[in-house]
Amino acid sequence: MVRMDDTQKPWGPFRLFYLVLVLNFAFPATCYLFAPDFAIDRFEEVGRMLGDGPYPLRAAELGLVWRVLASGNVMTLAFMCGLILWNVRKYFVVLVPLLFLKGFSALGYLGVFLFVLPYRGFLAVFLLDAATACGMVFFARRAVDKLAETGG
């Protein structure tokens, strides 16, 4: 187990946040590809929890083209978060495409909810994606600032 000394403690929240992001993206990306029912079941559970019934487009979500595309995009998020986690100073610039992907996804879900299908799961994903994007900026920026302060 890695022991943190006093100079590493400010990194704790950044490391934890980005490690959770890597895992949070890598696991679903794998599920999208190899166990799509598992992923759709989770989405439908959110919709039901928020008062909606079964997800009406469930069968359409299981197509191979979209599964591979979704899996690749989400695994790319995991990879970019991993780069930032590995060396935030060197890969801080990766935050720009990372935020573009996450922001575009968030806006896409909001657009679907508002203009196509008012299934509450889409609104929940929009809110989670927006909060995640804000956290990405906050924790990466804070880590870079701490590096500058400590000369690390």
C-alpha atoms as an extended CHARMM CRD file, in Angstrom:
* protein
*
       152  EXT
         1         1  MET       CA              0.0000000000        0.0000000000        0.0000000000  PROA      1               0.0000000000
         2         2  VAL       CA              1.2690000000        3.4670000000       -0.8670000000  PROA      2               0.0000000000
         3         3  ARG       CA              1.8120000000        5.6930000000        2.1370000000  PROA      3               0.0000000000
         4         4  MET       CA              1.1880000000        9.3900000000        1.5630000000  PROA      4               0.0000000000
         5         5  ASP       CA              3.5330000000       11.8500000000        3.1850000000  PROA      5               0.0000000000
         6         6  ASP       CA              2.6010000000       15.4770000000        3.8180000000  PROA      6               0.0000000000
         7         7  THR       CA              3.4610000000       16.6100000000        0.2870000000  PROA      7               0.0000000000
         8         8  GLN       CA              1.1490000000       14.0100000000       -1.2620000000  PROA      8               0.0000000000
         9         9  LYS       CA             -1.9580000000       14.6040000000        0.8840000000  PROA      9               0.0000000000
        10        10  PRO       CA             -3.3900000000       17.4190000000       -1.2800000000  PROA      10              0.0000000000
        11        11  TRP       CA             -3.3790000000       14.9410000000       -4.1590000000  PROA      11              0.0000000000
        12        12  GLY       CA             -5.7160000000       12.5360000000       -2.3780000000  PROA      12              0.0000000000
        13        13  PRO       CA             -9.0540000000       13.9320000000       -3.5960000000  PROA      13              0.0000000000
        14        14  PHE       CA             -7.7480000000       14.3390000000       -7.1650000000  PROA      14              0.0000000000
        15        15  ARG       CA             -6.3850000000       10.7940000000       -7.2780000000  PROA      15              0.0000000000
        16        16  LEU       CA             -9.5300000000        9.3190000000       -5.8050000000  PROA      16              0.0000000000
        17        17  PHE       CA            -11.8380000000       11.2570000000       -8.1460000000  PROA      17              0.0000000000
        18        18  TYR       CA             -9.9240000000       10.3520000000      -11.2980000000  PROA      18              0.0000000000
        19        19  LEU       CA             -9.4480000000        6.7140000000      -10.2470000000  PROA      19              0.0000000000
        20        20  VAL       CA            -13.2080000000        6.4410000000       -9.7340000000  PROA      20              0.0000000000
        21        21  LEU       CA            -13.7190000000        8.0060000000      -13.1770000000  PROA      21              0.0000000000
        22        22  VAL       CA            -11.3610000000        5.5270000000      -14.8400000000  PROA      22              0.0000000000
        23        23  LEU       CA            -13.2040000000        2.6050000000      -13.2650000000  PROA      23              0.0000000000
        24        24  ASN       CA            -16.6100000000        4.2190000000      -13.8120000000  PROA      24              0.0000000000
        25        25  PHE       CA            -15.8990000000        4.5060000000      -17.5340000000  PROA      25              0.0000000000
        26        26  ALA       CA            -13.9200000000        1.2790000000      -18.1210000000  PROA      26              0.0000000000
        27        27  PHE       CA            -16.4710000000       -1.0400000000      -16.5000000000  PROA      27              0.0000000000
        28        28  PRO       CA            -19.5310000000        0.3000000000      -18.3690000000  PROA      28              0.0000000000
        29        29  ALA       CA            -17.5880000000        0.3970000000      -21.6460000000  PROA      29              0.0000000000
        30        30  THR       CA            -16.8720000000       -3.2910000000      -21.2560000000  PROA      30              0.0000000000
        31        31  CYS       CA            -20.5030000000       -3.9680000000      -20.3310000000  PROA      31              0.0000000000
        32        32  TYR       CA            -21.7860000000       -2.0590000000      -23.3600000000  PROA      32              0.0000000000
        33        33  LEU       CA            -19.7620000000       -4.3290000000      -25.5990000000  PROA      33              0.0000000000
        34        34  PHE       CA            -20.1520000000       -7.7230000000      -23.9220000000  PROA      34              0.0000000000
        35        35  ALA       CA            -23.2740000000       -7.4330000000      -21.7220000000  PROA      35              0.0000000000
        36        36  PRO       CA            -25.5300000000       -4.7510000000      -23.2010000000  PROA      36              0.0000000000
        37        37  ASP       CA            -28.5690000000       -5.9370000000      -21.2470000000  PROA      37              0.0000000000
        38        38  PHE       CA            -26.7410000000       -5.1350000000      -18.0120000000  PROA      38              0.0000000000
        39        39  ALA       CA            -26.1410000000       -1.5360000000      -19.1300000000  PROA      39              0.0000000000
        40        40  ILE       CA            -29.6880000000       -1.0160000000      -20.4130000000  PROA      40              0.0000000000
        41        41  ASP       CA            -31.0960000000       -2.5770000000      -17.2310000000  PROA      41              0.0000000000
        42        42  ARG       CA            -29.2410000000        0.0300000000      -15.1310000000  PROA      42              0.0000000000
        43        43  PHE       CA            -30.5610000000        2.8570000000      -17.3230000000  PROA      43              0.0000000000
        44        44  GLU       CA            -34.0830000000        1.4990000000      -17.0920000000  PROA      44              0.0000000000
        45        45  GLU       CA            -33.7640000000        1.1870000000      -13.2940000000  PROA      45              0.0000000000
        46        46  VAL       CA            -32.9320000000        4.8790000000      -13.1030000000  PROA      46              0.0000000000
        47        47  GLY       CA            -35.9480000000        5.7390000000      -15.2450000000  PROA      47              0.0000000000
        48        48  ARG       CA            -38.2230000000        3.5980000000      -13.0970000000  PROA      48              0.0000000000
        49        49  MET       CA            -36.8020000000        5.0950000000       -9.9110000000  PROA      49              0.0000000000
        50        50  LEU       CA            -37.6890000000        8.5240000000      -11.2860000000  PROA      50              0.0000000000
        51        51  GLY       CA            -41.2610000000        7.4880000000      -12.0390000000  PROA      51              0.0000000000
        52        52  ASP       CA            -41.1120000000        6.2520000000      -15.6330000000  PROA      52              0.0000000000
        53        53  GLY       CA            -42.0740000000        2.7920000000      -16.8370000000  PROA      53              0.0000000000
        54        54  PRO       CA            -40.0300000000        0.4490000000      -19.0020000000  PROA      54              0.0000000000
        55        55  TYR       CA            -37.6220000000        2.1030000000      -21.4100000000  PROA      55              0.0000000000
        56        56  PRO       CA            -39.5920000000        2.1300000000      -24.6940000000  PROA      56              0.0000000000
        57        57  LEU       CA            -36.6090000000        1.9070000000      -27.0610000000  PROA      57              0.0000000000
        58        58  ARG       CA            -34.8030000000       -0.9250000000      -25.2650000000  PROA      58              0.0000000000
        59        59  ALA       CA            -34.6170000000       -3.2550000000      -28.2790000000  PROA      59              0.0000000000
        60        60  ALA       CA            -33.1170000000       -0.5360000000      -30.4920000000  PROA      60              0.0000000000
        61        61  GLU       CA            -30.2740000000        0.0270000000      -28.0060000000  PROA      61              0.0000000000
        62        62  LEU       CA            -28.9260000000       -3.5000000000      -28.4370000000  PROA      62              0.0000000000
        63        63  GLY       CA            -27.6910000000       -3.0640000000      -32.0280000000  PROA      63              0.0000000000
        64        64  LEU       CA            -24.0500000000       -3.9420000000      -32.6590000000  PROA      64              0.0000000000
        65        65  VAL       CA            -23.0930000000       -0.6930000000      -34.4050000000  PROA      65              0.0000000000
        66        66  TRP       CA            -24.1860000000        1.4700000000      -31.4820000000  PROA      66              0.0000000000
        67        67  ARG       CA            -22.7890000000       -0.9110000000      -28.8790000000  PROA      67              0.0000000000
        68        68  VAL       CA            -19.3320000000       -0.7780000000      -30.4160000000  PROA      68              0.0000000000
        69        69  LEU       CA            -19.5200000000        2.9960000000      -30.8550000000  PROA      69              0.0000000000
        70        70  ALA       CA            -20.6880000000        3.5840000000      -27.2730000000  PROA      70              0.0000000000
        71        71  SER       CA            -18.0860000000        1.2130000000      -25.8920000000  PROA      71              0.0000000000
        72        72  GLY       CA            -15.2770000000        2.9020000000      -27.8260000000  PROA      72              0.0000000000
        73        73  ASN       CA            -16.3450000000        6.3790000000      -26.7770000000  PROA      73              0.0000000000
        74        74  VAL       CA            -16.6680000000        5.4960000000      -23.1000000000  PROA      74              0.0000000000
        75        75  MET       CA            -13.3820000000        3.5600000000      -23.0900000000  PROA      75              0.0000000000
        76        76  THR       CA            -11.7840000000        6.6790000000      -24.6070000000  PROA      76              0.0000000000
        77        77  LEU       CA            -13.0780000000        8.6320000000      -21.5920000000  PROA      77              0.0000000000
        78        78  ALA       CA            -11.4720000000        6.0340000000      -19.2960000000  PROA      78              0.0000000000
        79        79  PHE       CA             -8.1860000000        6.2760000000      -21.1910000000  PROA      79              0.0000000000
        80        80  MET       CA             -8.0960000000       10.0860000000      -21.0650000000  PROA      80              0.0000000000
        81        81  CYS       CA             -8.9250000000       10.1030000000      -17.3360000000  PROA      81              0.0000000000
        82        82  GLY       CA             -6.1470000000        7.5410000000      -16.8570000000  PROA      82              0.0000000000
        83        83  LEU       CA             -3.6500000000        9.7920000000      -18.6090000000  PROA      83              0.0000000000
        84        84  ILE       CA             -4.6140000000       12.7400000000      -16.4230000000  PROA      84              0.0000000000
        85        85  LEU       CA             -4.4320000000       10.5500000000      -13.3090000000  PROA      85              0.0000000000
        86        86  TRP       CA             -1.0180000000        9.2480000000      -14.3190000000  PROA      86              0.0000000000
        87        87  ASN       CA              0.5300000000       12.6870000000      -14.8660000000  PROA      87              0.0000000000
        88        88  VAL       CA             -1.7940000000       15.6520000000      -14.4810000000  PROA      88              0.0000000000
        89        89  ARG       CA              0.8350000000       18.2090000000      -15.4010000000  PROA      89              0.0000000000
        90        90  LYS       CA              1.9390000000       16.4570000000      -18.5770000000  PROA      90              0.0000000000
        91        91  TYR       CA             -1.5640000000       15.4740000000      -19.7070000000  PROA      91              0.0000000000
        92        92  PHE       CA             -3.5610000000       18.4360000000      -18.4160000000  PROA      92              0.0000000000
        93        93  VAL       CA             -4.2420000000       19.4190000000      -22.0360000000  PROA      93              0.0000000000
        94        94  VAL       CA             -6.1930000000       16.1530000000      -22.4300000000  PROA      94              0.0000000000
        95        95  LEU       CA             -8.8440000000       17.7970000000      -20.2540000000  PROA      95              0.0000000000
        96        96  VAL       CA            -10.0030000000       19.7770000000      -23.3190000000  PROA      96              0.0000000000
        97        97  PRO       CA            -11.0920000000       16.8000000000      -25.4740000000  PROA      97              0.0000000000
        98        98  LEU       CA            -12.2810000000       14.9940000000      -22.3400000000  PROA      98              0.0000000000
        99        99  LEU       CA            -14.6250000000       17.8620000000      -21.5170000000  PROA      99              0.0000000000
       100       100  PHE       CA            -15.7460000000       18.0840000000      -25.1170000000  PROA      100             0.0000000000
       101       101  LEU       CA            -16.7650000000       14.4110000000      -25.1450000000  PROA      101             0.0000000000
       102       102  LYS       CA            -18.4520000000       14.5640000000      -21.7500000000  PROA      102             0.0000000000
       103       103  GLY       CA            -20.1310000000       17.9150000000      -22.4460000000  PROA      103             0.0000000000
       104       104  PHE       CA            -21.3710000000       16.8050000000      -25.8480000000  PROA      104             0.0000000000
       105       105  SER       CA            -22.7890000000       13.6730000000      -24.2600000000  PROA      105             0.0000000000
       106       106  ALA       CA            -24.5040000000       15.6940000000      -21.5330000000  PROA      106             0.0000000000
       107       107  LEU       CA            -26.0790000000       18.0740000000      -24.0300000000  PROA      107             0.0000000000
       108       108  GLY       CA            -27.1100000000       15.1650000000      -26.2280000000  PROA      108             0.0000000000
       109       109  TYR       CA            -28.9830000000       13.5130000000      -23.3730000000  PROA      109             0.0000000000
       110       110  LEU       CA            -30.6280000000       16.7990000000      -22.4680000000  PROA      110             0.0000000000
       111       111  GLY       CA            -31.6760000000       17.2890000000      -26.0990000000  PROA      111             0.0000000000
       112       112  VAL       CA            -33.1660000000       13.8050000000      -26.2740000000  PROA      112             0.0000000000
       113       113  PHE       CA            -35.0690000000       14.4130000000      -23.0340000000  PROA      113             0.0000000000
       114       114  LEU       CA            -36.3920000000       17.8200000000      -24.1280000000  PROA      114             0.0000000000
       115       115  PHE       CA            -37.1240000000       17.2090000000      -27.8050000000  PROA      115             0.0000000000
       116       116  VAL       CA            -37.3900000000       13.4880000000      -28.5390000000  PROA      116             0.0000000000
       117       117  LEU       CA            -38.3310000000       11.2720000000      -25.6050000000  PROA      117             0.0000000000
       118       118  PRO       CA            -39.0770000000       12.6960000000      -22.1480000000  PROA      118             0.0000000000
       119       119  TYR       CA            -37.8200000000        9.5640000000      -20.3760000000  PROA      119             0.0000000000
       120       120  ARG       CA            -36.3890000000       10.7250000000      -17.0390000000  PROA      120             0.0000000000
       121       121  GLY       CA            -33.3520000000        8.4820000000      -17.3380000000  PROA      121             0.0000000000
       122       122  PHE       CA            -32.0540000000       10.8590000000      -20.0180000000  PROA      122             0.0000000000
       123       123  LEU       CA            -32.4060000000       13.8170000000      -17.6520000000  PROA      123             0.0000000000
       124       124  ALA       CA            -30.5880000000       11.8960000000      -14.9140000000  PROA      124             0.0000000000
       125       125  VAL       CA            -27.7070000000       11.0860000000      -17.2630000000  PROA      125             0.0000000000
       126       126  PHE       CA            -27.5160000000       14.7390000000      -18.3270000000  PROA      126             0.0000000000
       127       127  LEU       CA            -27.2510000000       15.8590000000      -14.6960000000  PROA      127             0.0000000000
       128       128  LEU       CA            -24.6460000000       13.2130000000      -13.8720000000  PROA      128             0.0000000000
       129       129  ASP       CA            -22.5900000000       14.0260000000      -16.9730000000  PROA      129             0.0000000000
       130       130  ALA       CA            -22.7160000000       17.7600000000      -16.2060000000  PROA      130             0.0000000000
       131       131  ALA       CA            -21.6430000000       17.1760000000      -12.5900000000  PROA      131             0.0000000000
       132       132  THR       CA            -18.8820000000       14.8370000000      -13.7510000000  PROA      132             0.0000000000
       133       133  ALA       CA            -17.5530000000       17.4370000000      -16.2080000000  PROA      133             0.0000000000
       134       134  CYS       CA            -17.4860000000       20.0640000000      -13.4520000000  PROA      134             0.0000000000
       135       135  GLY       CA            -15.6430000000       17.6400000000      -11.1660000000  PROA      135             0.0000000000
       136       136  MET       CA            -13.1100000000       16.8700000000      -13.8940000000  PROA      136             0.0000000000
       137       137  VAL       CA            -12.2010000000       20.5390000000      -14.1770000000  PROA      137             0.0000000000
       138       138  PHE       CA            -12.2580000000       21.2300000000      -10.4390000000  PROA      138             0.0000000000
       139       139  PHE       CA            -10.0260000000       18.3360000000       -9.3680000000  PROA      139             0.0000000000
       140       140  ALA       CA             -7.5500000000       18.5600000000      -12.2640000000  PROA      140             0.0000000000
       141       141  ARG       CA             -7.2030000000       22.3250000000      -11.8990000000  PROA      141             0.0000000000
       142       142  ARG       CA             -6.7780000000       21.9920000000       -8.1380000000  PROA      142             0.0000000000
       143       143  ALA       CA             -4.0680000000       19.3570000000       -8.5970000000  PROA      143             0.0000000000
       144       144  VAL       CA             -2.1550000000       21.5360000000      -11.0810000000  PROA      144             0.0000000000
       145       145  ASP       CA             -2.4300000000       24.4990000000       -8.6930000000  PROA      145             0.0000000000
       146       146  LYS       CA             -1.1040000000       22.3710000000       -5.8020000000  PROA      146             0.0000000000
       147       147  LEU       CA              1.8030000000       21.3030000000       -7.9780000000  PROA      147             0.0000000000
       148       148  ALA       CA              2.6400000000       24.9230000000       -8.7070000000  PROA      148             0.0000000000
       149       149  GLU       CA              2.4290000000       25.8400000000       -5.0000000000  PROA      149             0.0000000000
       150       150  THR       CA              4.6420000000       22.9970000000       -3.8470000000  PROA      150             0.0000000000
       151       151  GLY       CA              7.0490000000       23.1380000000       -6.7870000000  PROA      151             0.0000000000
       152       152  GLY       CA              6.2220000000       19.4950000000       -7.5290000000  PROA      152             0.0000000000
